[in-house]
Amino acid sequence: MPDRRTELADAALAVVAAKGLKGLTHRAVDAQAGVAVGTTSNYFRNRAALMGAAVDRVEERDRLLLQQGGMEIPTSVAALAEQIARAVMGLARENAELTRARFAFALDQPGVVAAGHERLVSALTQLLDAMGIPEARDRAEAVSDYSDGLAMHLLTARKGQDIDNATVARSIRRLLEG
């Protein structure tokens, strides 16, 4: 069971996903979390602290999503592409709320999410290097760009369209292999 700070950060993400950043207030998070008025402000003294916790939680939940389906490190491009495809599709489907919140933070305060993005791209770059894939940094950035763009489109322009994981994995594999 998550601790109270985590519960409040998740509630903050839900508020941002539903109402945008302008709707992110301590009272709105209290209401979303179903806690007494003032609880959120006891844990996060100001809006900046609340936003920081929510952004950190986005990154943590992204990491957990990438790890779903096994903790083993992929040993082939095909396995890696499938793992990333599952994560991206999860972000656009059952975790759409998380993705909407991430995009709201990214558009309003790009500097706040830039560090997390860099950690993700760097981790993928290291993995690609370890797998002997050339131009690892460029490929990691291309996969990240594709993944973010696809998630955005599946929530907007392509909402409701059925796209399967295998199709996404093939696209990611092409980006990884060149």
C-alpha positions in Angstrom: 0.0 0.0 0.0 1.5 3.4 -1.0 2.3 5.9 1.6 0.3 9.1 2.0 2.8 11.2 0.0 2.5 8.8 -2.9 -1.2 8.8 -2.7 -1.3 12.6 -2.8 1.1 12.7 -5.7 -1.1 10.2 -7.6 -4.1 12.4 -6.8 -2.3 15.4 -8.0 -1.6 13.6 -11.3 -5.3 12.8 -11.6 -6.2 16.4 -11.0 -3.7 17.6 -13.7 -5.0 15.0 -16.2 -8.6 16.1 -15.7 -8.2 19.9 -15.2 -4.8 20.8 -16.4 -2.2 22.6 -14.3 -4.5 25.5 -13.6 -6.7 23.1 -11.7 -3.8 21.8 -9.5 -4.5 23.2 -6.0 -4.1 21.7 -2.6 -7.9 21.6 -2.1 -8.4 19.9 -5.4 -5.8 17.2 -4.5 -7.5 16.8 -1.1 -10.8 16.2 -2.8 -9.4 13.8 -5.4 -7.6 11.8 -2.7 -10.7 11.8 -0.4 -8.8 13.3 2.5 -9.5 16.1 4.9 -9.1 19.7 3.7 -5.5 20.8 4.5 -4.0 17.3 4.3 -2.1 18.0 1.1 -0.7 21.3 2.4 0.6 19.5 5.4 2.7 17.2 3.2 3.5 19.8 0.4 3.8 23.3 1.8 3.4 25.1 -1.5 2.4 24.5 -5.0 6.0 24.1 -6.2 6.5 21.3 -3.8 3.3 19.7 -4.9 4.2 20.0 -8.5 7.7 18.6 -7.8 6.2 15.5 -6.1 3.8 15.0 -9.0 6.6 15.2 -11.6 8.7 12.8 -9.6 5.8 10.4 -9.4 5.3 10.6 -13.2 8.9 9.5 -13.6 8.6 6.7 -11.0 5.4 5.4 -12.6 7.1 5.5 -16.0 10.0 3.4 -14.6 7.5 0.9 -13.1 5.7 0.6 -16.5 8.9 -0.1 -18.3 9.6 -2.9 -15.8 6.3 -4.6 -16.2 6.4 -8.0 -17.6 9.7 -8.9 -16.1 12.8 -7.3 -14.6 15.3 -9.0 -16.9 17.2 -6.7 -19.2 16.4 -7.4 -22.9 19.2 -9.2 -24.7 18.0 -8.7 -28.2 16.7 -5.8 -30.3 13.4 -7.6 -30.8 12.9 -8.1 -27.1 13.7 -4.5 -26.3 11.4 -3.3 -29.0 8.6 -5.4 -27.6 9.2 -4.2 -24.0 9.2 -0.5 -25.1 6.1 -1.1 -27.3 4.2 -2.6 -24.3 5.2 0.4 -22.2 4.1 3.0 -24.8 0.8 1.3 -25.4 0.3 1.1 -21.7 0.9 4.8 -21.5 -1.7 5.4 -24.2 -4.3 3.0 -22.8 -4.6 2.0 -19.2 -2.3 4.8 -18.1 -3.7 7.5 -20.2 -4.2 9.7 -17.2 -0.5 9.6 -16.4 0.4 10.4 -19.9 -2.0 13.4 -20.0 -0.5 14.7 -16.8 3.0 14.2 -18.2 2.2 16.2 -21.3 0.6 19.0 -19.3 3.8 19.3 -17.2 6.0 19.1 -20.3 4.2 21.8 -22.2 3.8 24.2 -19.2 7.2 23.7 -17.6 9.6 21.9 -19.9 12.5 22.4 -17.6 10.8 20.4 -14.9 10.5 17.3 -16.9 13.8 17.7 -18.9 15.9 16.0 -16.3 13.7 12.9 -16.1 13.6 12.7 -19.9 17.4 12.9 -20.0 17.7 10.1 -17.4 15.4 7.9 -19.6 17.3 8.6 -22.8 20.6 8.1 -21.1 19.5 4.7 -19.6 18.3 3.6 -23.0 21.6 4.8 -24.6 23.6 2.7 -22.1 21.5 -0.3 -22.8 21.9 0.1 -26.5 25.7 0.6 -26.1 25.8 -2.6 -24.0 24.0 -4.4 -26.8 26.5 -3.2 -29.3 24.0 -1.0 -31.3 25.8 1.7 -33.2 24.8 5.4 -32.8 23.2 4.5 -29.5 22.4 8.0 -28.4 20.8 9.0 -31.7 18.7 5.8 -31.7 17.6 6.3 -28.1 16.5 9.8 -28.9 14.6 8.6 -32.0 12.8 5.9 -30.0 11.9 8.4 -27.2 10.6 10.9 -29.8 8.6 8.2 -31.6 7.2 6.9 -28.3 6.1 10.3 -27.0 4.6 11.2 -30.4 2.7 8.0 -30.7 1.4 8.3 -27.1 0.2 11.8 -27.8 -1.5 10.8 -31.1 -3.2 7.8 -29.5 -4.7 10.2 -26.9 -5.7 12.8 -29.5 -5.7 12.5 -33.3 -5.8 8.7 -33.3 -7.9 8.2 -30.2 -10.0 5.1 -30.5 -8.0 3.6 -33.3 -6.9 0.0 -32.8 -3.1 -0.3 -33.1 -1.5 -3.5 -31.8 1.7 -3.9 -29.9 3.4 -5.9 -32.7 3.0 -2.9 -35.1 4.5 -0.5 -32.6 7.3 -3.0 -31.8 8.2 -3.3 -35.5 8.4 0.5 -35.8 10.7 0.7 -32.7 12.8 -2.2 -34.0 13.4 -0.3 -37.3 14.5 2.8 -35.3 16.9 0.6 -33.2 18.3 -1.3 -36.1 18.6 1.6 -38.6 
